Amino acid sequence: GSALFSILLVLLLVPVWLASVVGLSIARCTPSSRRSACRQHLATIIITITCLAWRVLLCLCCWVRLDLEGFDKLNSRLGASGRPCVLTANHTSFMDIILTVALAPACHVGGMKMLVSNHVMKMPCLGQIIQAMNHVVVPFRKIGSELELGEEAMETDKELMVKRMQVLEDHVAEGGMVAWFPEGLLNKGDPQHLNMFRAGGFVIPVNLDVEVWCFASVGVQECWPVKAALGGRPANIMCRLSQLCESSHACLATASSFNTMADQHARCVYLANLAHDRTQEMINEMVVAWRVLRGRPLPMSDCQ
């Protein structure tokens, strides 16, 4: 199963990589006055075809079984309020990225930007695809995998990070969508328990009035273990989606502690904790369902 998954993943990403290489070459030759618009069109195309490619991958790999709930609401209600949208998700495996992109509505995924680690940009082929997608790269001071660097991997160039977050905020202000993993690092501990949600990314729903959606999954590390170079092992993956709020500003305004949240950071922390608790609730429900349906506990991370 894992070998076939890997073969299919590579075969499906080859045309995406070729389109990325050609698109980036065209963008470099485009006059500077039109280059930004060209890069945005390229990003929309590459993200959309990647979404379709990964949907095909999940359909063909029948041994990776998905149990989805709440995604019908995403397709019908995402952006229904007229506000831009942000999406947060838990992070236990590289498979999370595939699921986040593949399960996003095709009509919205082309306008989605994600926060990605700068060490991913060094990977052959994948780095060029992400560059073509025009995602925002987190400027970690030490480039390397999270497994190699541990907590040191979280040290960023703060000044540059502020500029990168402004790029994301501008994207959302123009009606785009942003998705990120607020835990920052892969959760290498007990997948049943979330790590702390870092408040930095929540500056967007604090500064802009947006819809906030929470995505949670369990069983992902069974399909693609943290230490594995490639995934695709037989697995049962449960995914749940929930709208945290239709309006982030209304959510903040109705908070009992709103009057004491004088500064921006306090409001970011409040939303981060709210998203954390909602995501943990969904994980708790799925863990119970997992035990009932599978007759065994959720597998632990291979880093334990």
Beta strands, then each sheet from edge to edge (+ up, - down):
strand 1: 64-69
strand 2: 85-89
strand 3: 112-117
strand 4: 136-138
strand 5: 177-180
strand 6: 211-218
strand 7: 235-245
sheet 1: 1+ 7+ 6- 2- 5- 3- 4-
end
